[in-house]
Amino acid sequence: MSENRALQRANILANHILRSPPLPSSLSLSLAREVCLQYSPPELNESYGFDVKEMRRLLDGHNTEDRDWLYGLMMQSNLFNRKERGGKIFVSPDYNQTMEQQREITMKRIWYLLEKGVYRGWLTDSGPEAELKKLALLEVCGIYDHSLSIKLGVHFFLWGNAVKFFGTKRHHEKWLKNTEDYVVKGCFAMTELGHGSNVRGIETVTTYDPRTGEFVINTPCESAQKYWIGGAAKHATHTIVFSQLNINGTNQGVHAFIAQIRDEDGTICPNIRVADCGHKIGLNGVDNGRIWFDNLRISRENLLNSVADVSPDGEYVSAIKDPDQRFGAFMAPLTSGRVTIASSAIYSAKVGLAIALRYSLSRRAFSLTANGPEVLLLDYPSHQRRLLPLLAKTYAMSFAANDLKMIYVKRTPETNKAIHVVSSGLKAVLTWHNMHTLQECREAVGGQGVKTENLVGQLKGEFDVQTTFEGDNNVLMQQVSKALFAEYVSCKKRNKPFRGLGLEHMNSSRPVLPTQLSSSTLRCSQFQKNVFCLRERDLLERFTSEVAQLQGRGESRESSFLVNHELAEDLGKAFTEKAILQTILDAEAKLPAGSLKDVLGLVRSMYALISIEEDPSFLRYGYLSRDNVGDVRREVSKLCGEVRPHALALVTSFGIPDAFLGPIAFNWVEANAWSSV
């Protein structure tokens, strides 16, 4: 019955349409002119109020010409999936490909860049300039495709750096040049099914056989299988194995070994089992795998022995007697992973913001008056509120990422502790910021954000893993707080002034904040520094006091830390946000008076005030009153209106070529026209 009624209604509708008279030609033309939307490039109506090239130089921080060279190499080759949309050329991965196809094309791109000399000196050159160039080129690879940068990161920064920093001359001579030339393809087997952040607890076991001069590696249980190992499933020939080292019945702790897992033909070696981790929510160009070791024998020389060694007759030797310090020495070189992740997260946020803001400067919706023109999305205060504070945060965090890279490439044994703490905090805060930014950008472009070629939605899945690999973000924030706790207790115990970790402000009296906050006060850099320092100081004092009270009742220090995890995470955030503020203040201070300095001042105030607005600690602990918080909220909205005219210039200053953005950042009408089907 219902089917017959549906057919009857369909026939009536068809007859109605077929019998409808055609529109008069004059009306048809009128509708075409007045109803059809036309794309208008933002550049026609938006002006640049400052030198965007100079701003880009500040944001990139280093190696701008090298970045542009690599952008050009990618745009020249069809390997990078060149396609035309709306009269423009774009390059981005084809996410419609199968997992196997994405893995193979990623490897082909790696070979292409090898032939072009992109990796020259990545392991064989040394010094800050060589390291900064390598970091810049890796960042460009990540802007194109996170899978590409991760494959390179595993090979050069994990496998390669492990050989370079854990190994000695014999390892350098044998492995570094072959790694740089991809004669050897390396991976990094640290994470296990049962242990990720807790590296000390890994269960893989290595013993030494003095009769043959070999180490024997075993996976004693299923939870000890190496898991999520990038490159292991298909391409890697060798791996760094992190394992407990057992010598004559004594566990000497975690050590690193070189093991071959495939021959030159790609055949898996004897006593090795490898399985694929399978399809993922992103990064499907990376062949993550699982590894089991079944009495795998390797040469004694394959122990990376810069920290400890085993003699031919089986004697364990190390200049570092304390097991905790020895473990710390093994972990110190791994800081590079957090450095590169923090930086790549910000470039991902830049891509999302460049697309969403350009779209919002050409897409219109609704009219304010009857028959009036529709309003640009970014002229709505609500849309400004969604995107412009995130833009300000991205700017501030760019300076923080650059500062982190600089202290990393100029590192000394004395600065290793500071680098560990700062990189832990920035890796957490910047990757969380990236995920929040991409989500907001996805929503801000509406349904277009769901389309993979427009990138913003796809990037969420591609970069989500950053919040947990190289250290779970919540764990990292607690590590930051523990380090601050140790520094505080040490200085108080020795009655010494604070030096390092940005805690020098605690040698002075507590800053006193004004009770009334005017617009000029809120935008004053000294007020912003004072309120950030007050928050950090108070939270650190609260944290140490709470831990001390629990210890006084017989609780262990570790247990006391766990009970106060919320306070620890608040403190970690306060430390990191204050460090970020300081880096943009430093950048601003170096600029001469002028438009560039003025705009950066607006951005800095926006960063400081949105950070205050978003953190309940300022109200919870009484640093600011309810009225103060209301003042901050109103000032953020006011700043949005002042930053709005600079939006196009600010995203243009990112320096990301048009080809690396999504089609909706430009002529989204033409990109979706019938002719493009």
N, C-alpha and C positions, 0 to 999 in steps of 0.2 A: 504493500500500500504506500509506504513512505517513498519507495523507489519510483513508483509511478508519478507521485506528486512532484518529486524532484525533476523528473524528465519534463513534466508539463510546465513547470516554472522556467526551466531552461529554454523550452521552445518559445514561450511568451517573450522572454527577454531577448532572444535572438531575433524574433520578428520585429520587436520594438526598435532594436538597433539598426536592422537592415532597412526599415521604413523611415528612419530619421532623415530629414533633409540635410544636405551638406551645409556647412557654415558659409555665410557670405564671404567672398574673398577679402573684403575690407576688414571684417571682424577677425578672420584668420590671421591676417598680417598684424592687426593690432595686438592680438593675443601673443603672437610670436615676439613682438617687440617688448611688450609690457610685462609679460608673465615669466618668460624664460630667464633664468638666472645667468649672469655672465661672471666669469672669474675675473677678479681684479687683483693684480699682484700687490702685496702689502707695500712694496717699494714705491708705488705711485703716491701713496698718502702718508707714509711714515718716513721720518727723517732721521739721520744719524747725528746725534748731539755730541758725539765724541769720536775720536779716532779708533775705529774698530780694529785696525791692524795692530795698533799699539796695545789695545786691550787683549787681543788674542795672544800677543807676545807675553803679556803678564800671566794669562791663564795657562798657556801651555808650559811656560816656565823655562823650556829648554828644547833645543833641536827642532825648531820649527821647519827649517828647510829639509831636514831628513824626513820629517813626517810627510811633507808635501811630495817628496820624491816617491815615497812608498804608496801614497794615495794614487799617484799617477801610474805606477806599475800595475796596480790592481785595475784601474779603469781601462788600461790598454788591452787587457787579456780577456778573452771569452771564458776562461776558466772561472772568472768571478761573476758569471751569470749576468752579463750585460743585457739589459732590456729597455725598451722605450715605452714611456707612459706620458701622455700629455705633452708630447714634443720634447721631452727631456730623457736623457740616458740615466739609468739607475743601475747600481750594482748591489746585490744582496744575495745571500744563499737561497736556494730553492728548497723551501721547507716542505714542498710536496713530495720530494724524493723519499725513497725508503731509507731506513736506517743504514743499510749496507751501502746504498748509493751515496749518502751523505758522508759516510766514513771514507769512501774511496776518493770522492772529489776533494775532501779536506786534505788527504795525503797528496793528491796531485798538485794542489795549491802550494803545499809545503815544498814540493820538488821545484815548482816554478820559481818560488822566492829564493830557494837555494841557488838555482842557476843564475839568478839576477844579483847574487852577492849580498842579499839582505842580512844573512847571519854571519858574515865575515867578521871575525874577532870577538864573537859573542862569548867564547870561552878562552880563547888564546890571547886576547888583549886584556890589559888590566888598567886600573885607574878610574877616577871619577868620570872623566869624559867618555870613556868607552862604555861604562855602565849606564850612564844617562842616555846615550844613543840607543843602546839595547832596550832600555825601558820605553823610550819614545816609540821605537818601531813596534814593540810588542803591544803598546796601547793602540796604535793604528790597526794592527791585526784584530784586536778585540772590538774595535768600532765596526769593522766589516763583519766579523763572525766570532762569537765567543768560543765556538768549537775550535777554530783555528788557533786562537791565542792560548787556549788550554792545552792543546796538543803540543804547541811550542813550549809552553810553560813547564809542562811535565818533563819534556826532553831536555831543555836547557837549564831551567831554574831549579828543578828538583833532582833529576838524575845528574845533570851536568854539574850543578853546584855541589851536590853531595860528593861527587868524585873530586872536585876542586878543593873543597873545604874540609871534608872528612879524610881525604886521601893524602898521600905524600908523593914525592917525586916519581916513584915507580908507577903510580897510578896515573899521574898527569901525563907522563910520556906515552903511556899505552892507550889512554882512553880519550883525552880531551880533543885532540885534532880529529880523531875518527868520529867523535860525537858531533863536532861542529860541521863536519862534512856529511853527516848522516850515513857513514859506513856502519856505524852502530846506532841502533834506535833504542833509546833507553826509557824505562819507566821506574816507578818509585813505590815499592811495596811496604808501606807502613801500616795503613789502616787494616783492621781485621773485622770479621763479622761481629765479634764480641767486644772489640775495643776500638774506639775512634779517638776522642779527645784524650783519653787516658792511655797515653803511649807507654807509660811505665808498666801497664798491666798486660801488654801483648803476650800471647801464648806460644808463638813460634819459638822453637828451641834449636840452638846450634851447639854442638859439642865438637871437641877436637880429637882427632886420631893421630897420636904422635908416630905410629908405625908407618903411616903413609904421608904424613905432613898435610893432611886435609881436614877441612871443616865438614861436618855432616849436618845438614839442615833438615828439620822435620816439622810437619804440621801435625801436632799430637791429637787434635780433636777438631770437630767441625767449626767450633767458634773461633779457631785459630786460622782459618782460611783467610788469605789476603783478599780484601774486598774493595770494590770501586777503584781498582788500579787502572788509571788512564793509560791506554796503549797496550794493555796486557791481552785483551781479547783477540787482537788481530795482528798488529804491526810490530810491537816491541820485540827486540832480539835479546835484550839484557834488562836486568832489574837490580835496583838497590833493595836488599832484603833487610828489614829491621827485625831483630830477633834477640831473645834472651841468650846470653852466652854462658854456657855451663862448662866450667873447667874443673876437672877432678872433683865433681860433686858440688862445687860452689858456684852459685849464680852470681856472675859479675855484672849483671844488668844488661840494658839494651845496647846493642852494637849494630854496626852497618856493614853489610857484605855485598860483593858483586856476584851475581849469578847469571849464567846464560839460560834463557828459557826457550829460545828458538834458534835454529841454524839459519844460514844465509837464504835458504829456500823457503823459510817460513814454517818448517816442520818443528813441532814441539819436541823439546829435548827429553831424553829418558829421565825418569824419576820426577817428572813435572806433570801436573795436571792443570789444565786451564779451562774455565767456563766463562761464558758471556754473561754480563750483568743484565743484558736485554735492553728493551726500549725504555726511554726516560722522558720526563716532561720537557726536557730541553737538552742541549748539548749532544744530540744524536750523531754529530760528526766525530765524537770521541768514542773510541772503542774501549769502554770500561770493562774490566774483566776480574775474575777471581782466580787465585792461584793456590794450589796445594803442593807441598814439597814432601817427597817420599824418600828419605835417606839420600838426599841430593848431596853429592860430594863436590866440593870446590877446593881450589888450591889455597894454601895458607896465605899466599900473597893477595888473595881477594878480600881479606879483611881490610877495611879502610881504617888505617892505623895512625891517624894524626893525634888521637887522644889516648889510645891504648893499643897494645900489641900482644901477640902470643909467640913465644920463641919456638924454634923447631922441636924442642923436646917437651913443649906443652906448658911452659911457665907463663903466667899472666903478668904483664908489665904495664904500668901506667904511672906517669909523673903526677897524676891527680889521684890522690889516695881516697878522698872523700867521695862516696858513691853519688851523693846528690850533686856535688859540683861536676862530677864526671858526666852525669846525665845532662846537666845544664850546658856543658860544653858541646855535647852532641846536638842539642836542640838549637843553640844560638844561630848557626848558619841558616836555619829554616825561616828566619825572619823575612827573607826576600819574598816568600809567598804572600805574607800579609801585606807587604808593601805594594806588590803588583795588584793584588785583589782590591785594595782600597782605591788605588788610582783608576783601575778599569771600571769600578762601580760608578765613579763620577763621570767618566766618559759615556757610559751607558745612560745615565740620567740626562746628560747633555743631549744625546740623540733624541730621547723621548721628549724633552722640553722644546728642542728646536722644531720638531714635527708638530707638537700640540700647539705651540704658540704661533707658529706661522699659519697653521690652519685657522686658529682663532682670530687672526688678523685679516682673513679673507672670507670666512664663513659667517653668514648672518642668520638671525632667527628672531621672529616677532617684530612688531612695530609698536612704538610708544603712543602713536596717534592713529586715528582712522585714516587709512590709505597712505600713511606715512611710510618712509623707507624702513626696511628691516635693519636691526641693530647688529653691528659686529659683536661676535661673542666676547671679545676681550674688552669691549666697552661696558659690559655688565659688571658691576662691582663684585658680584658673586663669582664670576669667572676669574676676575683678577685675584680674588682671595684664594682660589683653588691653585693657581699656577705661579703667581709672582713670588710668594714666600718660598716656594720650592726652588724657584730660579735663584733667589738670593742665597738660600742655603747651598745650592750647588756651586755658586761662585765662591762662597767662603770656604767650602770644603775642597775646592780646586787648589786654593792656596795652601791648605793644610796638607793635601796629598803631595804637592810639590815640595813643601818643607820637609815632609817625611822622606821623600826620595833623596833630598840633599843630605840630610844627616845620615841616611843609610849608605850612600856611596862614599861618604867621608868618614865612615865609622872607624872607631878605634876600640881596643879592649875596654877603655874607660867609658865609652858611650853605649856599649852593648845593652846594658840594663835599661837605659832610657829608651833606646830604639825598641826593645821588646815591649815596654809598657805603652809607649805612644802608638806603635803599630797595632797592638792588640786593641786599644781603644778606637783608633781610627778605622780599622778593618770592620769592627762591629757597627759603629755609628754610620759610616759611609755606605755599607751594604744595606743596612736597614733603610737608610734614606733613599737609596736607589730603588728598592722595591716599592716603597711608598710613592715615590715620584712616578714610576712607571704605571702603577695602578691609577693614580689620579690623571695622568696623561691619557691612559686608555679610556677612562670615563669621559674625559673632557673632549675627546674627538667623537664621542658617540659610537654608533655601530661601525664606523670606519676603522675604529681601533681593533676590531675583532679580526679584520682581514690581515693575514700574515704579511703581505707585501707592504703594508703600512707600518710594520715593525713594532709599534709600541706594545701591542698585546703579546706578540711572540717573544719579545725581549724579557717579559716577566718570567716565562718558563726557562729561558736560556740562562738568566742570571740568578734565579732563586737559590741555586745551590751555594752561592757565595756566602749566604748567612750561616752555613754550617761547615763547609769544608775549610781546611787550614785552621780549624778551631771553631766550635760552636760559639755564636756571638754572646750568649748569656754567660758561658764559661769564661770567655775572654774578658768580659766586663768585671767578673769577680776576680780574675787574675790582676787586673788593673788595681782594684781596691785593695787586694792583699799586698801588692807592691807599695802602695801609698801608706798602708797601715805599717808595714815594716820600716819604711823611711821615717814615719812620724815617731814610732816607738824608739827607733835608734837615736834620732836627734834629741828627743826628750831625755832619754836615758843618759846620753853623753853630755847633755846640756850644751849642745852645739847648734849653731844656726842652720836653717834649712838651706841646702844647696842642691840644685838639680830638680828634675821632674816638674819644673814650673812652680815649685812650692815656696819660692823666695818671698812671696807676698805675706807669708805667715810669720816672717820675722818682724813685721810691723804690726801696729795695733789694728784691731778689727775695723773695717770701714763702716762709717755711719751713713746710712742712706737718708735722703730728705723725705719728710712725710708727705709733702705735696710734689707731684711729678708733672711738671709742665712739658710741653712738646720739646722745648730746647733741652731740658734736663734729660728726657728719655733718649734724645739723639746724641747726647754728649758721650764721647768715647770713654771719658774717665768714669762717668756713672756706670756705663755698661761693664767696664772692667771691674769696678767695685762690686757690682751686684753678682757677677759671675764668681769673683774671688770669695765673696761672703758665702755664697752657696757651697762652694767646694770646701772652704775652711770649716764651716759648721757641720757639714756632712761627715768630713773626716774626723772631726772631734767626737761627733755622736757615735760614729762607727767604732772608733777605738775605745770609747767609754763603754759601749754595750758589750764589746768583746771582753774587755777587762773585767766587767762585772760578772759575766758568765764564768770566766776563768777563775775568778775569786770564789765561785761556788763549786769549783772542782771540775768544770767542763774543760775539755781539751780545746786548744786553739782552733783546730779544724772544725770541731763541732760547733764552736761559737761562731765561726764564720758562716756555717750553713744556716744556723738559726737566723742570722742577720742578712740573709741573701738579698732581701729587698733594699735594705739600706746600702748594701754593697753595690748593687746595680745602679742605684741613684747616684752614688759617689762616682762610679765609673763614668756615668754619663756626664756628670758635672765637670769632672777632670777633662774629658775629651772635648766637650763643647767650649770650655774655657781656652783650651789649646787651639781650637779652630778659630775662635775670635781673635786670639793673639796673632795668628798668621795673617789674617786679612788686615788687621791694624798695622802690622809691620809693612805689608805691601802698600797700604794707603800712605803711610808716613814717608815712604821713599819717593812719592810722586810730587812734582811741582804743582803749584796752584793752577787750577784750570778745570776744564770740563770733565776730564778723565777722573781726576781726584774727587770732584763733586759727585759724579754718578756712583763711584765706588763707595763714597760715604753714605749715600742713600742705601745701597745694597748692604753695606755693613750694618747700618741701623736696622734694616729689615731683618737681617739674620739674627741680630742680638735680641730684638723684641719678639720675634716669632718663637725663638727658643725659650724665652721667658714665659710667653703665653701658653706654650704647649707643655710646660713642666709643672705639675702640681706641687712640686717641692717648694716653690717660691711662696705659695699660699699656705701649704701644709705646715711649714716650719716658721712661718711668720716673717719671712724676709720682706714681703710686700703685703700691704693690706688689701682688702677686697676692692676698695676704691682705686688703689694703685693698679691692680690687675685690670680693672675696667679702663683706666687711662692707657695702659699698654695695648689693650685690645683696639681701642679707638685709634691709637697712633699707627698700628699696623695697617688698618684700613686706609688711613690717610696716606701712608707711604705707598700703598698699592696704587693709588691714584697718581702719585708723583713718579713712580717707576714705570707706569703704563706707557708714557710716550717713548721710553727707551727700550721697550720690550724687543722690537725687531733688531735693534743694534746690539743688544746684549746677547741674543742667541746667534747673531751673525758672527760675533766675536769669538764664538766657540771654534771657528775655523774649520768646521767639518764641511767638506765639499757637498754640494747639492746631491750628487750621485749616491751618497751614503745615507741619505734620508729617505723617507717614504714618499710615494707620489702625492699623498694628501697634503704634504708640506708646500705644494706648488699648485699647478692647475688641476685641481681635483675634479673639475667638470670634464675637461678634455680627457683626463686619465681614465674616466669611467664612461666615455662616449661609446656609442655603438661601433664606431670605427676601430676601437681598440680591442674589440672582442676577437 
